[in-house]
Amino acid sequence: MTPNHIALGISFMVAGLSIAGCTRAGSQAVISPGAATALTSSFPDEWFYYEADRPAQLRAMEGNAAPKLATARWIGQAQDLASLRGKVVVVDFWGTWCGPCMRAIPHNVEIVKQYADEGVVLIGVHDARRGWDKAAEIVETKNINYPVALDMSVQGEDPKGSSGVSTIAWNVRFWPTYFVIDKHGRVRAAGLKPDHVENVIDALLAE
């Protein structure tokens, strides 16, 4: 699936986030700080949304420690990234209002099943602004078998806040945005297309 090209705001206040028809206005974006390492992405551009034009803020995260997840509530077991060291972790930023996010859920479910015995963890982080009221129903009807969190609004749990704390820290520019974290807690792929998440998981498990 190739998303339509859109203009991406590079200022602190981003006018909108968009991918394949998913838009959300009024979000903030900053580059997450982290100690740079020698690691660079060794994965093909074709595996990522926007391919060679993938936002620089996402590329810059690769090789750095994954930011913390700031969450307001959970459906399923709450997760702390620090406690998941030694495991490969997939983080999917999604929303019930986002068509491509919804279409990717069955694939997420299959990933969890496929890697159940290999210590792979998948976490869904839902948009702080809207759509959480439908999340519990979606978890049930789509048989979601991984924990789902509500991103913490920058104004607290109020979903009318201007954006999500995790969305900002992780430089999310479009929906869905997939990250894969290695066993050392470092982001190794940021902005993957859903169909290539397994490729990165396999590479990291083999390290």
N, CA, C and O of each residue as an XYZ file, in Angstrom:
828
protein
N       0.856     -1.182      0.000
C       0.000      0.000      0.000
C       0.885      1.223      0.000
O       1.713      1.384      0.897
N       0.732      2.090     -0.985
C       1.514      3.309     -1.062
C       0.642      4.492     -0.708
O      -0.352      4.729     -1.395
N       0.965      5.258      0.344
C       0.127      6.380      0.759
C       0.249      7.532     -0.212
O       1.273      7.696     -0.875
N      -0.814      8.336     -0.292
C      -0.778      9.520     -1.121
C       0.238     10.496     -0.573
O       0.415     10.617      0.639
N       0.909     11.198     -1.488
C       1.896     12.187     -1.064
C       1.192     13.372     -0.433
O       0.194     13.867     -0.959
N       1.713     13.821      0.689
C       1.174     15.015      1.334
C       2.311     15.894      1.780
O       3.441     15.427      1.926
N       2.029     17.162      1.997
C       3.035     18.078      2.542
C       3.118     17.876      4.032
O       2.098     17.815      4.719
N       4.339     17.773      4.537
C       4.543     17.551      5.968
C       5.098     18.818      6.584
O       6.125     19.324      6.130
N       4.438     19.345      7.613
C       4.942     20.537      8.301
C       6.143     20.171      9.136
O       6.117     19.167      9.848
N       7.189     20.955      9.066
C       8.381     20.688      9.837
C       8.504     21.664     11.008
O       9.484     21.612     11.751
N       7.537     22.538     11.178
C       7.551     23.432     12.325
C       7.077     22.696     13.564
O       6.584     21.573     13.464
N       7.220     23.320     14.743
C       6.813     22.682     16.004
C       5.349     22.338     15.991
O       4.969     21.254     16.433
N       4.509     23.232     15.495
C       3.095     22.923     15.368
C       2.838     22.381     13.981
O       3.038     23.090     12.995
N       2.401     21.145     13.885
C       2.156     20.522     12.603
C       0.702     20.739     12.234
O      -0.193     20.477     13.038
N       0.465     21.211     11.037
C      -0.904     21.532     10.643
C      -1.750     20.287     10.536
O      -2.951     20.349     10.801
N      -1.175     19.150     10.158
C      -1.975     17.931     10.065
C      -1.081     16.738      9.893
O       0.047     16.865      9.415
N      -1.576     15.557     10.284
C      -0.868     14.313     10.088
C      -1.722     13.471      9.170
O      -2.928     13.352      9.380
N      -1.102     12.874      8.134
C      -1.918     12.202      7.147
C      -1.223     10.970      6.606
O      -0.011     10.967      6.395
N      -1.987      9.944      6.387
C      -1.495      8.780      5.662
C      -2.699      8.071      5.069
O      -3.637      7.722      5.786
N      -2.672      7.859      3.775
C      -3.707      7.085      3.088
C      -5.105      7.466      3.533
O      -5.948      6.598      3.757
N      -5.354      8.758      3.663
C      -6.680      9.218      4.024
C      -6.872      9.478      5.497
O      -7.909     10.019      5.880
N      -5.916      9.118      6.352
C      -6.028      9.376      7.784
C      -5.419     10.730      8.085
O      -4.225     10.932      7.861
N      -6.214     11.658      8.587
C      -5.689     12.970      8.937
C      -6.103     13.320     10.343
O      -7.118     12.844     10.849
N      -5.292     14.170     10.973
C      -5.630     14.658     12.291
C      -4.955     15.996     12.462
O      -3.727     16.078     12.426
N      -5.722     17.035     12.646
C      -5.161     18.380     12.700
C      -4.724     18.747     14.099
O      -5.150     18.148     15.087
N      -3.850     19.761     14.159
C      -3.484     20.378     15.428
C      -2.525     19.597     16.277
O      -2.550     19.741     17.499
N      -1.673     18.772     15.692
C      -0.745     17.980     16.483
C       0.606     18.660     16.546
O       0.986     19.401     15.640
N       1.328     18.401     17.626
C       2.670     18.910     17.783
C       3.666     17.823     17.461
O       3.364     16.636     17.583
N       4.858     18.227     17.048
C       5.889     17.243     16.756
C       7.250     17.821     17.096
O       7.570     18.951     16.728
N       8.048     17.030     17.803
C       9.408     17.426     18.106
C      10.291     16.211     17.933
O       9.817     15.077     18.009
N      11.550     16.435     17.706
C      12.486     15.328     17.604
C      12.812     14.845     19.000
O      13.206     15.631     19.861
N      12.648     13.561     19.224
C      12.919     13.009     20.545
C      14.416     12.954     20.797
O      15.167     12.480     19.945
N      14.862     13.433     21.958
C      16.284     13.362     22.257
C      16.704     11.944     22.554
O      15.887     11.131     22.985
N      17.954     11.638     22.332
C      18.465     10.320     22.657
C      19.930     10.259     22.307
O      20.402     11.002     21.446
N      20.648      9.382     22.966
C      22.072      9.245     22.691
C      22.248      8.544     21.361
O      21.833      7.395     21.209
N      22.848      9.208     20.406
C      23.036      8.630     19.077
C      24.010      7.472     19.155
O      24.952      7.487     19.948
N      23.776      6.477     18.331
C      24.681      5.347     18.259
C      25.140      5.193     16.826
O      24.718      5.934     15.938
N      26.000      4.232     16.616
C      26.512      4.002     15.268
C      25.507      3.259     14.413
O      25.719      3.089     13.212
N      24.404      2.809     15.023
C      23.423      2.050     14.267
C      22.704      2.941     13.269
O      22.289      4.051     13.602
N      22.563      2.463     12.071
C      21.723      3.127     11.076
C      20.810      2.070     10.478
O      21.083      0.872     10.563
N      19.736      2.523      9.878
C      18.791      1.563      9.317
C      19.422      0.813      8.158
O      19.941      1.417      7.220
N      19.372     -0.496      8.233
C      19.882     -1.321      7.142
C      18.736     -1.905      6.323
O      18.940     -2.810      5.513
N      17.549     -1.389      6.536
C      16.383     -1.932      5.879
C      16.016     -1.095      4.659
O      16.211      0.120      4.666
N      15.492     -1.720      3.621
C      15.205     -0.989      2.372
C      14.156      0.098      2.560
O      13.218     -0.055      3.342
N      14.329      1.199      1.832
C      13.353      2.287      1.886
C      11.958      1.800      1.536
O      10.968      2.324      2.047
N      11.875      0.803      0.670
C      10.577      0.310      0.210
C       9.760     -0.309      1.332
O       8.553     -0.498      1.182
N      10.389     -0.624      2.441
C       9.668     -1.212      3.573
C       8.925     -0.158      4.387
O       8.127     -0.498      5.261
N       9.183      1.122      4.107
C       8.664      2.206      4.929
C       7.645      3.047      4.160
O       7.743      3.193      2.941
N       6.672      3.595      4.881
C       5.805      4.594      4.290
C       6.663      5.772      3.811
O       7.617      6.176      4.476
N       6.310      6.298      2.674
C       7.013      7.411      2.019
C       8.375      7.013      1.474
O       9.053      7.825      0.844
N       8.779      5.783      1.709
C      10.000      5.221      1.138
C      11.182      6.184      1.295
O      11.510      6.546      2.425
N      11.827      6.609      0.218
C      12.997      7.480      0.326
C      12.661      8.849      0.903
O      13.548      9.562      1.373
N      11.390      9.217      0.868
C      10.954     10.509      1.400
C      10.422     10.405      2.826
O       9.716     11.299      3.292
N      10.753      9.327      3.514
C      10.326      9.166      4.905
C      10.804     10.358      5.736
O      11.941     10.803      5.577
N       9.944     10.881      6.624
C      10.331     12.050      7.410
C      11.651     11.865      8.147
O      11.902     10.817      8.743
N      12.486     12.891      8.098
C      13.804     12.841      8.726
C      13.703     12.608     10.230
O      14.585     11.994     10.830
N      12.618     13.105     10.838
C      12.467     12.931     12.283
C      12.348     11.465     12.659
O      12.808     11.056     13.725
N      11.734     10.671     11.791
C      11.639      9.240     12.051
C      12.983      8.554     11.829
O      13.402      7.729     12.641
N      13.653      8.889     10.739
C      14.971      8.309     10.482
C      15.919      8.578     11.652
O      16.705      7.713     12.042
N      15.833      9.783     12.200
C      16.752     10.184     13.270
C      16.564      9.372     14.541
O      17.469      9.314     15.373
N      15.410      8.748     14.707
C      15.154      7.952     15.901
C      15.885      6.616     15.861
O      16.166      6.032     16.907
N      16.190      6.135     14.683
C      16.759      4.793     14.553
C      18.174      4.746     15.124
O      19.028      5.564     14.779
N      18.397      3.792     15.986
C      19.655      3.655     16.688
C      19.641      4.276     18.066
O      20.561      4.060     18.855
N      18.606      5.047     18.367
C      18.476      5.682     19.677
C      17.560      4.871     20.590
O      16.755      4.063     20.128
N      17.698      5.100     21.879
C      16.813      4.451     22.843
C      15.373      4.873     22.579
O      15.100      6.039     22.293
N      14.466      3.929     22.676
C      13.048      4.232     22.478
C      12.563      5.167     23.572
O      12.872      4.954     24.744
N      11.806      6.201     23.213
C      11.233      7.069     24.253
C      10.267      6.283     25.135
O       9.788      5.213     24.758
N       9.995      6.830     26.306
C       8.986      6.216     27.158
C       7.605      6.378     26.523
O       7.367      7.293     25.734
N       6.717      5.477     26.882
C       5.317      5.606     26.494
C       4.550      6.235     27.652
O       4.528      5.694     28.758
N       3.931      7.366     27.395
C       3.091      8.023     28.399
C       1.644      7.692     28.071
O       1.135      8.100     27.027
N       0.982      6.961     28.945
C      -0.349      6.457     28.648
C      -1.346      6.847     29.733
O      -0.990      7.010     30.900
N      -2.600      6.993     29.320
C      -3.663      7.371     30.253
C      -4.372      6.152     30.819
O      -4.778      6.151     31.981
N      -4.522      5.124     30.012
C      -5.201      3.902     30.447
C      -4.889      2.784     29.468
O      -4.360      3.016     28.381
N      -5.226      1.567     29.873
C      -4.908      0.387     29.065
C      -6.133     -0.512     28.933
O      -6.981     -0.575     29.822
N      -6.200     -1.197     27.814
C      -7.057     -2.364     27.644
C      -6.105     -3.544     27.531
O      -5.344     -3.645     26.569
N      -6.148     -4.428     28.504
C      -5.152     -5.480     28.579
C      -4.068     -5.095     29.568
O      -4.175     -4.088     30.267
N      -3.031     -5.903     29.619
C      -1.958     -5.713     30.594
C      -1.116     -4.495     30.245
O      -0.595     -4.392     29.135
N      -0.983     -3.575     31.191
C      -0.128     -2.402     30.986
C       1.319     -2.846     30.764
O       1.785     -3.816     31.361
N       2.013     -2.118     29.894
C       3.377     -2.468     29.541
C       4.319     -1.296     29.817
O       3.955     -0.132     29.649
N       5.534     -1.631     30.244
C       6.583     -0.639     30.456
C       7.774     -1.068     29.605
O       8.304     -2.165     29.780
N       8.194     -0.202     28.683
C       9.252     -0.590     27.752
C      10.531     -0.988     28.472
O      11.239     -1.887     28.017
N      10.840     -0.337     29.586
C      12.071     -0.658     30.302
C      12.075     -2.111     30.781
O      13.126     -2.750     30.838
N      10.899     -2.623     31.121
C      10.803     -4.000     31.612
C      10.816     -5.028     30.482
O      10.853     -6.233     30.730
N      10.787     -4.540     29.240
C      10.737     -5.444     28.087
C      12.094     -5.616     27.419
O      12.186     -6.194     26.336
N      13.153     -5.114     28.065
C      14.496     -5.338     27.520
C      14.734     -6.834     27.375
O      14.324     -7.624     28.226
N      15.388     -7.208     26.307
C      15.598     -8.615     25.995
C      14.569     -9.163     25.035
O      14.695    -10.288     24.551
N      13.540     -8.359     24.755
C      12.504     -8.760     23.814
C      12.485     -7.789     22.626
O      12.882     -6.631     22.748
N      12.022     -8.281     21.492
C      11.739     -7.412     20.351
C      10.330     -6.871     20.537
O       9.394     -7.634     20.775
N      10.178     -5.566     20.431
C       8.898     -4.921     20.707
C       8.437     -4.142     19.474
O       9.207     -3.399     18.865
N       7.177     -4.329     19.127
C       6.536     -3.569     18.045
C       5.556     -2.597     18.686
O       4.728     -3.001     19.503
N       5.641     -1.321     18.324
C       4.697     -0.317     18.802
C       3.947      0.227     17.590
O       4.550      0.743     16.648
N       2.621      0.104     17.631
C       1.749      0.557     16.549
C       0.928      1.748     17.039
O       0.065      1.592     17.903
N       1.194      2.938     16.492
C       0.371      4.110     16.776
C      -0.814      4.089     15.819
O      -0.641      4.098     14.600
N      -2.013      4.062     16.380
C      -3.203      3.843     15.560
C      -4.382      4.631     16.122
O      -4.285      5.258     17.177
N      -5.496      4.586     15.396
C      -6.746      5.181     15.849
C      -7.921      4.458     15.221
O      -7.828      3.979     14.091
N      -9.010      4.380     15.936
C     -10.199      3.704     15.394
C     -10.765      4.455     14.197
O     -11.497      3.877     13.393
N     -10.432      5.746     14.068
C     -10.927      6.570     12.973
C     -10.114      6.398     11.694
O     -10.489      6.923     10.646
N      -9.018      5.676     11.773
C      -8.068      5.547     10.665
C      -8.289      4.242      9.917
O      -8.058      3.162     10.461
N      -8.739      4.340      8.663
C      -9.019      3.147      7.861
C      -7.836      2.211      7.726
O      -7.985      1.019      7.994
N      -6.655      2.694      7.319
C      -5.502      1.797      7.213
C      -5.109      1.155      8.540
O      -4.638      0.018      8.567
N      -5.301      1.882      9.636
C      -5.026      1.299     10.957
C      -5.944      0.113     11.218
O      -5.507     -0.940     11.683
N      -7.198      0.300     10.915
C      -8.173     -0.756     11.155
C      -7.905     -1.975     10.267
O      -8.039     -3.117     10.705
N      -7.527     -1.712      9.024
C      -7.243     -2.827      8.115
C      -6.001     -3.603      8.537
O      -5.860     -4.776      8.192
N      -5.106     -2.967      9.275
C      -3.876     -3.628      9.700
C      -4.051     -4.473     10.954
O      -3.178     -5.279     11.275
N      -5.157     -4.307     11.665
C      -5.333     -5.032     12.928
C      -5.260     -6.544     12.760
O      -4.559     -7.188     13.540
N      -5.946     -7.154     11.781
C      -5.811     -8.612     11.640
C      -4.365     -9.056     11.435
O      -3.967    -10.121     11.907
N      -3.591     -8.251     10.741
C      -2.179     -8.562     10.549
C      -1.432     -8.506     11.881
O      -0.595     -9.364     12.162
N      -1.735     -7.494     12.704
C      -1.129     -7.430     14.040
C      -1.436     -8.684     14.846
O      -0.560     -9.260     15.491
N      -2.704     -9.096     14.795
C      -3.126    -10.293     15.531
C      -2.319    -11.509     15.089
O      -1.906    -12.320     15.918
N      -2.093    -11.635     13.779
C      -1.322    -12.767     13.264
C       0.142    -12.692     13.680
O       0.765    -13.720     13.946
N       0.700    -11.476     13.740
C       2.084    -11.325     14.205
C       2.221    -11.843     15.627
O       3.164    -12.570     15.939
N       1.280    -11.469     16.491
C       1.327    -11.928     17.883
C       1.281    -13.449     17.944
O       2.032    -14.066     18.699
N       0.411    -14.047     17.159
C       0.314    -15.510     17.139
C       1.596    -16.138     16.595
O       2.093    -17.120     17.147
N       2.125    -15.575     15.519
C       3.293    -16.143     14.853
C       4.522    -16.166     15.752
O       5.317    -17.104     15.705
N       4.674    -15.120     16.579
C       5.882    -14.995     17.392
C       5.611    -15.217     18.875
O       6.358    -14.735     19.727
N       4.554    -15.937     19.177
C       4.148    -16.145     20.570
C       5.230    -16.811     21.398
O       5.342    -16.548     22.595
N       6.027    -17.670     20.781
C       7.046    -18.418     21.523
C       8.428    -17.784     21.426
O       9.409    -18.375     21.877
N       8.520    -16.588     20.844
C       9.835    -15.981     20.630
C      10.009    -14.669     21.393
O      10.965    -13.931     21.155
N       9.093    -14.386     22.300
C       9.256    -13.229     23.149
C       9.014    -11.893     22.486
O       9.471    -10.863     22.982
N       8.298    -11.894     21.366
C       7.985    -10.643     20.679
C       6.734    -10.037     21.316
O       5.756    -10.742     21.566
N       6.769     -8.741     21.574
C       5.649     -8.029     22.190
C       5.142     -6.974     21.218
O       5.932     -6.242     20.621
N       3.828     -6.894     21.057
C       3.210     -5.858     20.239
C       2.319     -5.005     21.124
O       1.535     -5.528     21.915
N       2.441     -3.700     20.989
C       1.662     -2.736     21.782
C       0.970     -1.779     20.825
O       1.601     -1.239     19.916
N      -0.316     -1.569     21.025
C      -1.038     -0.562     20.261
C      -1.194      0.698     21.106
O      -1.625      0.628     22.257
N      -0.843      1.855     20.531
C      -0.994      3.133     21.235
C      -2.010      3.971     20.458
O      -1.754      4.393     19.330
N      -3.157      4.202     21.079
C      -4.262      4.880     20.406
C      -4.149      6.389     20.515
O      -3.701      6.926     21.528
N      -4.559      7.053     19.463
C      -4.613      8.509     19.391
C      -5.302      9.102     20.620
O      -6.357      8.626     21.038
N      -4.696     10.145     21.194
C      -5.243     10.774     22.388
C      -6.456     11.643     22.107
O      -7.236     11.925     23.016
N      -6.628     12.072     20.861
C      -7.619     13.104     20.597
C      -9.026     12.587     20.371
O      -9.991     13.184     20.849
N      -9.158     11.475     19.643
C     -10.508     11.004     19.346
C     -10.487      9.517     19.016
O      -9.455      8.968     18.630
N     -11.642      8.875     19.173
C     -11.811      7.491     18.773
C     -11.651      6.460     19.873
O     -11.995      5.294     19.674
N     -11.127      6.866     21.051
C     -10.923      5.888     22.122
C     -12.230      5.287     22.604
O     -12.243      4.151     23.079
N     -13.325      6.017     22.496
C     -14.611      5.504     22.957
C     -15.032      4.239     22.213
O     -15.883      3.490     22.692
N     -14.440      4.001     21.044
C     -14.753      2.797     20.264
C     -13.707      1.703     20.439
O     -13.862      0.608     19.897
N     -12.651      1.983     21.185
C     -11.524      1.058     21.251
C     -11.898     -0.283     21.877
O     -11.518     -1.330     21.354
N     -12.630     -0.269     22.979
C     -12.974     -1.529     23.651
C     -13.794     -2.433     22.736
O     -13.587     -3.646     22.700
N     -14.719     -1.835     22.004
C     -15.530     -2.622     21.068
C     -14.657     -3.211     19.966
O     -14.837     -4.366     19.582
N     -13.718     -2.426     19.459
C     -12.828     -2.916     18.406
C     -11.951     -4.048     18.925
O     -11.739     -5.039     18.227
N     -11.446     -3.907     20.137
C     -10.632     -4.969     20.732
C     -11.407     -6.275     20.780
O     -10.860     -7.341     20.495
N     -12.687     -6.191     21.142
C     -13.509     -7.401     21.247
C     -13.877     -7.962     19.877
O     -13.705     -9.155     19.629
N     -14.376     -7.116     18.994
C     -14.883     -7.620     17.709
C     -13.774     -8.088     16.783
O     -13.990     -8.982     15.966
N     -12.586     -7.495     16.899
C     -11.473     -7.886     16.039
C     -10.507     -8.846     16.738
O      -9.438     -9.158     16.211
N     -10.894     -9.306     17.923
C     -10.100    -10.307     18.649
C      -8.655     -9.869     18.841
O      -7.724    -10.652     18.647
N      -8.479     -8.610     19.226
C      -7.131     -8.095     19.443
C      -6.500     -8.821     20.628
O      -7.068     -8.870     21.719
N      -5.325     -9.378     20.394
C      -4.653    -10.229     21.380
C      -3.383     -9.589     21.928
O      -2.458    -10.285     22.347
N      -3.344     -8.259     21.922
C      -2.200     -7.518     22.445
C      -2.719     -6.303     23.206
O      -3.832     -5.846     22.945
N      -1.944     -5.777     24.131
C      -2.429     -4.649     24.936
C      -2.542     -3.371     24.109
O      -1.728     -3.108     23.224
N      -3.561     -2.593     24.418
C      -3.836     -1.343     23.724
C      -3.887     -0.227     24.759
O      -4.587     -0.337     25.765
N      -3.150      0.839     24.513
C      -3.092      1.962     25.441
C      -3.686      3.211     24.801
O      -3.649      3.379     23.582
N      -4.230      4.078     25.637
C      -4.628      5.412     25.215
C      -3.460      6.346     25.484
O      -2.998      6.458     26.619
N      -2.983      7.014     24.446
C      -1.911      7.985     24.610
C      -2.344      9.055     25.608
O      -3.508      9.454     25.627
N      -1.420      9.514     26.426
C      -1.703     10.561     27.393
C      -1.798     11.900     26.678
O      -0.875     12.301     25.970
N      -2.915     12.587     26.865
C      -3.045     13.914     26.291
C      -2.044     14.847     26.954
O      -1.684     14.664     28.116
N      -1.603     15.839     26.212
C      -0.686     16.807     26.807
C      -1.371     17.591     27.916
O      -0.704     18.259     28.706
N      -2.695     17.516     27.983
C      -3.449     18.169     29.046
C      -4.028     17.154     30.025
O      -4.982     17.458     30.741
N      -3.464     15.960     30.062
C      -3.970     14.922     30.944
C      -4.773     13.904     30.166
O      -4.509     13.682     28.984
N      -5.743     13.285     30.803
C      -6.525     12.251     30.150
C      -7.581     12.813     29.211
O      -8.164     12.061     28.429
N      -7.839     14.100     29.264
C      -8.872     14.715     28.436
C      -8.551     14.517     26.965
O      -7.565     15.074     26.482
N      -9.355     13.734     26.224
C      -9.059     13.471     24.817
C      -9.164     14.711     23.938
O      -8.793     14.665     22.765
N      -9.663     15.816     24.484
C      -9.738     17.048     23.703
C      -8.443     17.842     23.779
O      -8.354     18.943     23.235
N      -7.435     17.284     24.454
C      -6.134     17.940     24.518
C      -5.539     18.100     23.125
O      -5.992     17.471     22.168
N      -4.533     18.937     23.023
C      -4.026     19.302     21.700
C      -3.311     18.164     20.996
O      -3.246     18.153     19.767
N      -2.779     17.218     21.728
C      -2.102     16.095     21.101
C      -1.795     15.060     22.170
O      -2.234     15.179     23.314
N      -1.039     14.047     21.783
C      -0.651     13.018     22.725
C       0.817     13.123     23.082
O       1.649     13.433     22.229
N       1.138     12.867     24.338
C       2.514     12.957     24.808
C       3.405     11.973     24.056
O       4.500     12.330     23.621
N       2.940     10.743     23.905
C       3.736      9.740     23.199
C       3.840     10.063     21.717
O       4.900      9.885     21.117
N       2.753     10.535     21.123
C       2.765     10.911     19.718
C       3.839     11.957     19.442
O       4.534     11.886     18.428
N       3.971     12.922     20.339
C       4.991     13.959     20.189
C       6.385     13.366     20.375
O       7.277     13.593     19.557
N       6.568     12.606     21.450
C       7.893     12.074     21.767
C       8.408     11.131     20.691
O       9.612     11.045     20.449
N       7.484     10.425     20.048
C       7.863      9.450     19.032
C       7.826     10.030     17.614
O       8.017      9.297     16.644
N       7.587     11.320     17.486
C       7.622     11.979     16.180
C       6.653     11.375     15.170
O       6.971     11.256     13.987
N       5.475     10.998     15.643
C       4.478     10.391     14.754
C       3.979     11.446     13.776
O       3.520     12.515     14.180
N       4.073     11.136     12.489
C       3.670     12.051     11.441
C       2.482     11.544     10.631
O       1.870     12.300      9.875
N       2.158     10.260     10.792
C       1.075      9.668     10.006
C       0.568      8.434     10.741
O       1.178      7.954     11.696
N      -0.569      7.941     10.262
C      -1.263      6.836     10.940
C      -1.576      5.719      9.953
O      -2.103      6.019      8.881
N      -1.295      4.480     10.232
C      -0.561      4.009     11.415
C       0.934      4.284     11.277
O       1.452      4.398     10.166
N       1.619      4.390     12.410
C       3.077      4.450     12.417
C       3.586      3.282     13.251
O       3.276      3.162     14.436
N       4.371      2.427     12.610
C       4.936      1.244     13.276
C       6.403      1.470     13.598
O       7.180      1.936     12.765
N       6.760      1.126     14.832
C       8.154      1.127     15.276
C       8.517     -0.282     15.716
O       7.684     -0.998     16.272
N       9.768     -0.683     15.466
C      10.265     -1.945     16.006
C      11.508     -1.639     16.834
O      12.427     -0.957     16.381
N      11.511     -2.163     18.064
C      12.559     -1.910     19.055
C      13.331     -3.204     19.275
O      12.740     -4.276     19.399
N      14.654     -3.097     19.324
C      15.457     -4.304     19.499
C      15.562     -4.710     20.968
O      14.987     -4.068     21.848
N      16.303     -5.782     21.212
C      16.389     -6.345     22.550
C      17.106     -5.428     23.533
O      17.023     -5.630     24.745
N      17.803     -4.429     23.023
C      18.517     -3.478     23.873
C      17.720     -2.197     24.100
O      18.218     -1.246     24.703
N      16.483     -2.179     23.614
C      15.633     -1.021     23.826
C      15.842      0.102     22.842
O      15.434      1.233     23.105
N      16.478     -0.184     21.694
C      16.743      0.830     20.699
C      15.754      0.735     19.536
O      15.422     -0.362     19.087
N      15.294      1.865     19.061
C      14.452      1.892     17.868
C      15.309      1.507     16.678
O      16.343      2.124     16.425
N      14.881      0.488     15.948
C      15.644      0.054     14.785
C      14.919      0.312     13.478
O      15.550      0.337     12.421
N      13.609      0.505     13.526
C      12.840      0.820     12.323
C      11.676      1.701     12.748
O      10.955      1.379     13.693
N      11.494      2.823     12.038
C      10.462      3.794     12.400
C       9.676      4.183     11.163
O      10.226      4.740     10.212
N       8.372      3.882     11.184
C       7.519      4.224     10.056
C       7.330      3.104      9.064
O       7.091      3.352      7.882
N       7.434      1.870      9.531
C       7.294      0.707      8.645
C       5.883      0.567      8.090
O       4.903      0.936      8.737
N       5.802      0.028      6.883
C       4.525     -0.460      6.371
C       4.192     -1.756      7.122
O       5.091     -2.533      7.442
N       2.923     -1.986      7.399
C       2.554     -3.189      8.169
C       3.091     -4.478      7.574
O       3.483     -5.378      8.317
N       3.120     -4.590      6.252
C       3.530     -5.834      5.614
C       5.012     -6.154      5.794
O       5.447     -7.257      5.461
N       5.782     -5.216      6.310
C       7.220     -5.463      6.467
C       7.662     -5.512      7.926
O       8.856     -5.569      8.217
N       6.702     -5.491      8.834
C       7.063     -5.581     10.249
C       7.763     -6.909     10.540
O       8.752     -6.939     11.272
N       7.259     -7.997      9.977
C       7.878     -9.307     10.231
C       9.309     -9.370      9.718
O      10.155    -10.023     10.328
N       9.591     -8.700      8.603
C      10.954     -8.714      8.076
C      11.939     -8.159      9.101
O      13.026     -8.701      9.297
N      11.535     -7.064      9.750
C      12.420     -6.454     10.753
C      12.477     -7.316     12.013
O      13.547     -7.489     12.597
N      11.339     -7.855     12.432
C      11.339     -8.743     13.601
C      12.316     -9.890     13.386
O      13.121    -10.190     14.267
N      12.253    -10.535     12.222
C      13.123    -11.683     11.937
C      14.596    -11.276     11.997
O      15.427    -12.007     12.537
N      14.912    -10.112     11.443
C      16.296     -9.643     11.455
C      16.784     -9.404     12.880
O      17.918     -9.749     13.212
N      15.939     -8.816     13.723
C      16.356     -8.516     15.093
C      16.420     -9.758     15.964
O      17.271     -9.855     16.848
N      15.532    -10.703     15.724
C      15.593    -11.956     16.473
C      16.874    -12.728     16.152
O      17.376    -13.482     16.986
N      17.394    -12.537     14.947
C      18.584    -13.269     14.516
C      19.877    -12.638     15.020
O      20.944    -13.240     14.893
N      19.802    -11.451     15.582
C      21.005    -10.775     16.062
C      21.552    -11.434     17.339
O      22.565    -10.989     17.878
